[in-house]
Amino acid sequence: MTQFINRREDIVAEAICGLVAGSGGLLTRLDGLPHIRVVLRTDREPAKVALVSGGGAGHEPSHAGFVGRGMLTAAVCGDVFASPSVDAVLAGILAVTGPAGCLLIVKNYTGDRLNFGLAAERARAFGLKVSMVVVGDDVALPDTPQARGVAGTLFVHKIAGALAENGADLATVTEAAERVIRATRSIGMSLDTCTVPGAPKEDRIPPGQAELGLGIHGEAGVEQVGYTDARGAMAMVAEKLSAAMGPGPHVALLNNLGGASVLEMQVLAHELGQSSIGAGISHLIGPGALMTSLDMRGFSVSVLAATGADLAALEAPAAPSAWPGVRAFGAVAPLDLPDGLKPIKPLPSAHPQTRAFLTRCCDILIAAEADLNLLDAKAGDGDTGSTLAGAARALIGAMDALPLADHTQLFRAIGLELSQTMGGSSGVLLAIFFAAAGDAASSGASTPEALKAGLARMQQIGGAGLGDRTMIDALHPALEVLAEGGLPAAARAARMGADRTASMARAKAGRAAYLNEGQLRGQIDPGAEAVARLFEHLVQD
């Protein structure tokens, strides 16, 4: 996999230099690259307890991204997924420790414990006051004697950092850190492994599977499980956490392991609130990339049974921009729609034949979802099938509320439904199409003539016409022959129109208008294909 790096050997040093350069003078680094890689505050105060953390690189923004007032005083960075050396840790301790002493916050991995532990011993030999706490918050392997340290470490950084910033002594800060560690639990899940720079990617998670309880260094999880959707994934994570959580409100930290999109993380935040532990979560940190595993396409959830003092410390100001803050978590009542936008619901009415016909149309579009997406991906953003199928599913769900026995009102009701449930330009245009068809039908036009009137209005407002490489290239010829030739003639005309779009040099409307001739050559427009398939399947029935 191609990555934005230079040499594998230089990636950590160059990343540190980039972080420092963009800090606006708030951060600096110790001399000594490439072996000594320490990021530290420029505004550190020797009279206050210093907090030093770190570990292998690859977890950014942890740990260097959390150096700043109210959190860490320094972070010591190793190679990717490898502990920093004893000398590097010692350099960080010596650089920031004053009379108030220093607390080392270490994740529970053998290399980190040994290197930070020995550095602490050597620092004490220099006469410095140094304490060390080890975070082991991972509940994935309940029977292991040494739980791994993962994203819950950030609770310790923030709470201990707030206490140190307020002038607490080393014993108080250490005691609070140990208490937070005991009250923190975490677990993660991923759909894919990470890509270590300069190394081949390990593909151990097959399609349709997810790994539950994997480590932040790409270690295998406790089990591979079938993946269906975000709700099911969060339910499995919540089940593991629930078994380890005590009573009372908790603060949750929703962490992006590096490769999940912002949109996915917001969906997971919603599912966290709906999960079996959702009612017990009073505040949320994130969602965001806080302790990543390079580009791993997964997430983790950490929970802390926070005291009032802990919550105050989490809410205290902190300088690092990577810290997202903590906010109250829970459902928020939506505001009513403004006057004029509240839908006027027509009186529902039954008509079995119309219901069956509409349902069949929707089923055809739903069945074509994957094929249309694939076709659209060759010339667009790959969502035509999902957009149409989503609207079809919504229409099926609204069937009981439609005026099926009154076709004039039915056209208008379908247009209203599409305007509310179907996104993109297609939703607007089809809403216009059906609303105008309803207006024409109310004036006495037959169904074919009403549909032609709807098409004319859609073309007038949308600006597309025949030959512009849109759904109109199939819909227009189909409606022209529908009245006289019925569905068979309309299906033939729609197919011919859709196929012609493959030879059209340029699109003149829609997203495909931004593509060149080479990208479009030989590709049928997905909207036109949807129209053609709809008519063809109706004829087959």
C-alpha positions in Angstrom: 0.0 0.0 0.0 1.4 3.4 -1.0 1.7 5.8 1.9 2.8 9.5 2.4 6.2 8.7 3.9 9.8 9.2 2.8 12.0 6.6 4.4 10.6 4.1 7.0 13.5 4.9 9.3 12.7 8.6 9.3 9.0 8.6 9.8 8.8 9.2 13.5 11.4 11.9 13.6 9.9 13.7 10.7 6.4 13.4 12.2 7.7 15.0 15.5 9.3 17.8 13.6 6.0 18.4 11.8 4.0 18.4 15.1 6.4 20.9 16.7 6.5 23.2 13.7 2.7 23.5 13.7 2.3 24.0 17.4 2.7 27.8 17.3 5.6 27.7 19.7 3.8 25.7 22.4 5.9 22.6 21.8 9.5 21.8 21.3 11.7 18.7 21.2 14.9 17.6 22.7 18.0 17.5 20.6 19.2 14.0 19.8 17.3 12.8 16.8 17.0 10.1 15.6 17.5 8.2 18.9 16.1 10.7 21.4 12.6 11.6 20.3 11.0 13.7 23.1 8.3 16.3 22.6 7.8 18.7 25.5 6.0 21.9 26.5 7.7 25.2 26.1 5.7 26.7 29.0 6.4 23.9 31.5 6.5 25.0 35.2 9.2 23.3 37.3 7.2 24.0 40.5 4.4 21.7 39.3 4.4 17.9 39.0 5.5 16.9 35.5 3.6 14.2 33.6 5.6 12.0 31.2 4.1 9.4 29.0 4.8 7.8 25.6 5.5 4.5 23.9 5.6 3.3 20.3 4.6 5.6 17.5 1.6 4.8 15.3 -1.0 5.8 17.9 -1.1 9.5 17.0 -2.2 11.9 18.3 -1.2 9.8 21.3 1.1 10.6 23.0 2.9 13.6 21.7 -0.4 15.2 20.6 -1.5 15.5 24.2 1.5 17.4 25.4 0.4 20.8 26.6 -1.0 22.7 29.6 -3.5 20.7 31.5 -2.2 17.3 30.2 1.3 15.9 29.5 4.5 17.8 30.1 6.5 15.5 27.8 6.0 12.5 25.6 8.7 10.0 24.6 8.3 8.4 21.2 9.6 5.1 20.1 9.6 3.5 16.6 6.3 2.4 15.2 4.7 0.0 17.8 8.0 -0.2 19.7 8.9 1.2 23.1 11.4 4.1 23.3 14.8 3.3 24.8 15.7 3.8 28.4 18.0 6.7 27.5 15.2 8.4 25.6 12.8 8.1 28.5 15.4 9.3 31.0 16.1 12.3 28.8 12.4 13.2 28.9 12.3 12.8 32.7 15.5 14.9 33.2 14.3 17.6 30.9 11.0 18.4 32.7 11.3 17.2 36.3 11.7 19.9 38.9 11.4 19.9 42.7 7.7 18.8 42.6 8.6 15.5 40.9 7.4 13.5 37.9 4.7 10.9 37.3 5.3 8.4 34.5 2.1 7.1 32.9 2.8 3.8 31.1 0.6 1.5 29.1 0.9 -2.1 30.2 3.2 -3.6 27.6 6.4 -5.4 28.5 8.7 -3.1 26.6 7.1 0.1 28.0 7.1 -1.2 31.6 10.8 -2.2 31.4 12.1 0.9 29.7 10.1 3.4 31.6 10.7 1.5 34.8 14.5 1.4 34.5 14.6 5.0 33.4 12.6 5.9 36.6 15.2 4.0 38.7 18.0 5.9 37.0 16.2 9.2 37.5 15.8 8.5 41.2 19.5 7.9 41.4 19.9 11.5 40.2 17.9 12.5 43.3 14.6 13.2 41.4 11.2 12.3 42.8 9.6 9.9 40.3 6.4 7.8 40.5 5.1 5.4 37.8 1.6 4.1 37.2 0.8 1.3 34.7 -2.5 1.4 32.8 -4.2 -1.9 32.0 -7.7 -1.1 30.9 -8.4 -3.7 28.2 -11.1 -6.2 29.1 -10.8 -8.2 25.9 -8.9 -11.0 27.7 -10.4 -11.2 31.2 -8.3 -14.2 32.3 -4.9 -12.7 31.4 -2.8 -11.5 34.4 -1.6 -8.5 32.6 -4.4 -6.5 30.8 -3.2 -4.3 28.0 -3.1 -0.5 28.2 -5.2 1.1 25.5 -7.3 4.3 25.0 -8.4 4.5 28.6 -4.9 5.8 29.3 -6.2 9.2 28.1 -8.5 9.4 31.2 -5.3 9.2 33.3 -3.5 11.8 31.2 -6.4 14.3 31.5 -7.3 13.8 35.2 -3.8 13.7 36.4 -2.9 16.6 34.2 -5.7 18.8 35.6 -4.5 18.0 39.2 -0.9 18.8 38.4 -1.9 22.0 36.7 -3.8 23.0 39.8 -0.7 22.4 42.0 -1.4 19.0 43.6 1.7 17.2 44.9 3.1 14.1 43.5 1.5 11.7 46.0 -2.0 13.2 45.3 -1.5 13.1 41.5 -0.2 9.5 41.7 -3.1 8.3 43.9 -5.7 9.9 41.6 -4.0 8.2 38.6 -4.1 4.8 40.2 -7.7 5.2 41.2 -8.7 6.2 37.6 -6.9 3.2 36.3 -8.9 0.9 38.6 -12.1 2.5 37.4 -11.4 2.4 33.6 -12.4 -0.4 31.2 -11.9 -0.5 27.4 -12.4 -2.8 24.4 -12.0 -2.4 20.6 -13.3 -3.8 17.4 -12.0 -3.6 13.8 -13.0 -4.6 10.3 -9.4 -4.7 9.1 -5.8 -4.7 10.3 -3.5 -1.8 10.1 -0.7 -1.1 7.6 2.7 -0.8 9.2 4.9 1.6 7.1 7.3 -0.3 4.9 5.8 -3.7 5.8 3.3 -5.9 3.9 -0.3 -5.7 5.2 -1.6 -8.7 7.2 -5.0 -9.7 5.9 -6.2 -12.0 8.7 -9.7 -10.6 8.9 -11.8 -12.1 6.1 -14.7 -10.2 4.5 -17.9 -10.2 6.5 -16.0 -10.6 9.7 -14.8 -8.2 12.5 -12.2 -8.8 15.2 -13.3 -8.1 18.7 -10.8 -7.2 21.4 -7.7 -6.6 19.2 -4.8 -4.6 20.5 -3.6 -1.2 19.4 -0.4 -2.7 17.9 -2.4 -4.9 15.6 -2.4 -7.9 17.9 -5.1 -10.4 17.2 -8.3 -10.0 19.1 -10.0 -12.4 21.4 -12.3 -13.7 18.6 -13.4 -13.0 15.1 -17.2 -12.4 14.8 -19.6 -12.0 12.0 -20.2 -8.4 11.0 -23.6 -7.2 10.0 -23.8 -3.5 10.9 -22.8 -0.8 13.3 -25.6 -1.6 15.7 -24.5 -5.2 16.0 -20.9 -4.2 16.4 -21.6 -1.8 19.2 -23.9 -4.3 20.9 -21.0 -6.8 21.1 -18.6 -4.2 22.5 -21.2 -3.0 25.0 -21.8 -6.5 26.2 -18.1 -7.0 27.0 -18.0 -3.6 28.8 -21.2 -4.2 30.7 -19.8 -7.3 32.4 -16.9 -5.2 33.7 -18.8 -2.0 34.6 -20.1 -1.2 38.0 -23.2 0.8 38.9 -23.6 4.6 38.5 -22.9 7.0 35.7 -19.9 6.6 33.5 -17.9 8.8 31.1 -17.3 7.1 27.8 -14.5 7.8 25.3 -15.3 6.8 21.8 -12.0 6.3 19.9 -11.4 6.0 16.2 -8.6 3.5 15.6 -7.5 5.4 12.6 -9.3 4.3 9.5 -13.0 4.9 10.2 -14.6 7.9 8.6 -16.1 10.8 10.7 -19.6 9.7 9.4 -19.1 6.1 10.7 -17.9 7.4 14.1 -21.0 9.5 14.5 -23.2 6.5 13.7 -21.3 4.6 16.3 -21.9 7.4 18.8 -25.6 7.1 18.1 -25.4 3.3 18.6 -23.5 3.7 21.8 -26.4 5.7 23.2 -28.8 3.0 22.1 -26.8 0.1 23.4 -27.2 -1.8 26.6 -24.8 0.5 28.4 -26.1 3.7 26.9 -28.4 4.6 29.8 -25.4 4.5 32.1 -23.3 7.0 30.1 -23.6 10.6 31.3 -20.8 12.2 29.3 -18.9 11.5 26.1 -15.4 12.2 24.9 -15.2 12.1 21.1 -15.9 10.5 18.8 -12.4 11.1 17.4 -9.0 9.7 16.6 -7.4 9.8 20.0 -5.3 6.6 20.3 -5.1 5.1 16.9 -3.5 2.1 15.4 -2.2 3.7 12.3 -5.0 3.2 9.7 -6.9 0.4 11.4 -10.6 0.5 10.4 -12.0 0.1 13.8 -13.1 1.8 17.0 -12.8 1.4 20.7 -14.9 2.4 23.7 -13.4 3.2 27.1 -15.6 3.8 30.1 -14.7 5.4 33.4 -16.8 5.3 36.6 -16.0 9.0 37.2 -16.4 10.8 40.5 -17.5 14.4 40.6 -13.9 15.4 41.0 -12.9 13.3 38.0 -15.6 14.9 35.9 -14.4 18.4 36.9 -10.9 17.4 36.0 -12.0 16.1 32.6 -13.9 19.3 31.9 -11.0 21.5 33.0 -9.3 23.5 30.2 -6.4 21.9 28.3 -4.2 23.3 25.7 -3.6 20.3 23.3 -5.8 20.7 20.3 -6.1 16.9 20.0 -8.1 16.8 23.2 -11.8 17.0 22.1 -13.3 17.9 25.5 -16.1 16.1 27.4 -19.8 16.8 26.9 -23.1 15.6 28.4 -24.3 12.6 26.4 -27.9 11.7 25.8 -30.9 12.1 23.5 -31.9 15.6 22.5 -35.5 16.4 21.7 -35.8 17.7 18.1 -37.4 21.0 17.4 -40.7 21.1 15.5 -40.5 21.9 11.8 -41.2 25.5 10.9 -44.7 26.4 9.8 -45.2 25.7 6.1 -42.9 22.7 6.2 -45.0 20.4 8.3 -46.3 17.8 5.8 -50.0 17.9 5.1 -51.0 14.3 5.2 -53.6 13.1 2.8 -56.3 10.8 4.0 -55.0 7.2 3.5 -57.1 4.9 1.5 -56.9 1.3 0.4 -56.6 -0.1 -3.1 -55.0 -3.5 -3.3 -54.1 -3.3 -7.0 -52.3 0.0 -6.7 -50.6 -1.1 -3.5 -49.3 -4.3 -5.2 -48.1 -2.3 -8.3 -46.2 0.3 -6.1 -44.7 -2.4 -3.9 -43.5 -4.2 -7.0 -41.9 -1.0 -8.4 -40.1 -0.5 -5.1 -38.9 -4.1 -4.9 -37.4 -3.8 -8.4 -35.4 -0.7 -7.4 -34.2 -2.4 -4.1 -33.1 -5.5 -6.0 -31.1 -3.4 -8.4 -29.3 -1.4 -5.6 -25.9 -3.1 -5.9 -25.8 -3.2 -9.7 -26.7 0.5 -10.0 -24.1 1.4 -7.4 -21.5 -0.5 -9.3 -22.5 1.2 -12.5 -22.5 4.6 -10.9 -19.1 4.1 -9.4 -17.6 4.0 -12.9 -18.9 7.5 -13.6 -20.0 9.0 -10.4 -19.9 8.6 -6.6 -21.4 5.1 -6.5 -24.6 5.8 -4.7 -27.4 5.9 -7.3 -28.6 2.4 -6.4 -28.6 3.2 -2.6 -30.4 6.5 -3.2 -33.2 4.9 -5.2 -33.4 1.8 -2.9 -33.5 4.0 0.2 -36.4 6.0 -1.3 -38.2 2.7 -2.3 -37.8 1.3 1.3 -39.2 4.6 2.7 -42.2 4.4 0.3 -42.9 0.8 1.3 -42.8 1.9 4.9 -45.3 4.7 4.2 -47.7 2.6 2.2 -50.4 2.5 4.9 -50.5 6.2 5.0 -50.9 6.8 1.2 -54.2 7.7 -0.6 -53.9 4.6 -2.8 -57.5 4.9 -4.1 -57.0 8.5 -5.3 -54.3 8.7 -7.9 -54.4 12.5 -8.1 -53.6 12.7 -4.4 -51.3 9.7 -4.6 -49.0 11.4 -7.1 -48.7 14.4 -4.8 -48.2 12.2 -1.7 -45.4 10.2 -3.4 -43.7 13.5 -4.3 -44.0 14.7 -0.7 -42.5 11.5 0.6 -39.6 11.6 -1.8 -38.8 15.2 -0.9 -38.5 14.1 2.7 -36.7 10.8 2.3 -34.6 10.9 -0.9 -31.4 12.9 -0.9 -29.4 14.5 -3.7 -30.7 16.1 -6.9 -32.5 12.9 -7.8 -34.8 13.2 -4.8 -35.7 16.8 -5.7 -36.3 16.1 -9.3 -38.5 13.1 -8.7 -40.4 15.0 -6.1 -41.1 17.7 -8.7 -42.0 15.0 -11.2 -44.7 13.4 -9.0 -46.0 16.8 -7.7 -46.5 18.1 -11.2 -48.1 14.8 -12.3 -50.6 15.2 -9.4 -51.4 18.7 -10.6 -52.0 17.5 -14.1 -54.2 14.6 -12.9 -56.3 17.0 -10.8 -57.0 18.9 -14.1 -58.4 15.7 -15.7 -55.3 14.4 -17.5 -54.9 10.6 -17.9 -52.1 8.8 -16.0 -49.8 8.7 -19.1 -50.5 12.4 -19.8 -50.0 13.3 -16.2 -46.7 11.6 -16.1 -45.6 13.4 -19.3 -46.6 16.7 -17.6 -44.5 15.7 -14.6 -41.5 15.0 -16.9 -41.9 18.4 -18.6 -41.9 20.2 -15.3 -38.8 18.2 -14.1 -36.9 19.1 -17.3 -37.9 22.7 -17.0 -36.6 23.1 -13.5 -33.7 20.6 -13.7 -32.4 21.9 -17.0 -31.7 18.4 -18.5 -33.1 17.2 -21.8 -32.8 14.3 -24.2 -29.1 13.5 -25.0 -27.8 15.0 -21.8 -27.0 11.5 -20.4 -29.5 11.4 -17.5 -32.5 9.3 -16.6 -34.5 11.5 -19.0 -32.9 9.6 -21.9 -34.8 6.5 -20.9 -37.9 8.1 -19.2 -38.8 10.5 -22.0 -39.1 7.9 -24.8 -40.9 5.4 -22.5 -43.6 8.0 -21.6 -44.0 9.0 -25.2 -45.2 5.5 -26.2 -46.8 4.5 -22.9 -50.4 5.6 -23.8 -50.6 3.8 -27.1 -48.2 0.8 -26.7 -48.5 0.1 -23.0 -45.7 -1.2 -20.7 -44.1 -3.5 -23.4 -43.5 -0.6 -25.8 -42.4 1.7 -22.9 -39.9 -1.0 -21.8 -38.4 -1.3 -25.3 -38.1 2.5 -25.6 -36.6 2.9 -22.2 -34.0 0.2 -22.9 -33.0 1.8 -26.2 -32.7 5.2 -24.6 -30.6 3.8 -21.7 -28.3 2.0 -24.0 -27.8 5.1 -26.1 -26.3 6.9 -23.1 -23.2 4.6 -23.4 -22.3 6.2 -26.7 -22.9 9.8 -25.6 -19.6 11.7 -25.5 -20.3 14.0 -22.6 -22.9 14.4 -19.9 -24.5 17.8 -19.8 -26.2 17.5 -16.5 -25.8 15.7 -13.2 -22.5 14.7 -11.5 -21.2 12.9 -14.6 -21.0 16.3 -16.3 -17.8 16.8 -14.4 -16.1 13.8 -16.0 -14.3 13.6 -19.3 -15.3 11.5 -22.4 -12.8 8.8 -21.6 -14.3 8.2 -18.2 -17.8 7.9 -19.6 -17.2 6.0 -22.8 -19.1 2.8 -22.9 -20.9 3.3 -19.6 -24.7 3.4 -19.4 -26.0 6.2 -17.2 -27.2 4.6 -13.9 -30.3 6.7 -13.7 -31.4 5.7 -17.2 -30.5 2.1 -16.4 -32.8 2.3 -13.4 -35.7 3.5 -15.5 -35.1 0.8 -18.1 -34.9 -2.0 -15.5 -38.1 -0.8 -13.8 -40.1 -0.9 -17.0 -38.6 -4.3 -18.1 -39.3 -6.0 -14.9 -42.9 -4.7 -14.8 -43.4 -6.2 -18.3 -42.0 -9.5 -17.1 -44.5 -9.6 -14.3 
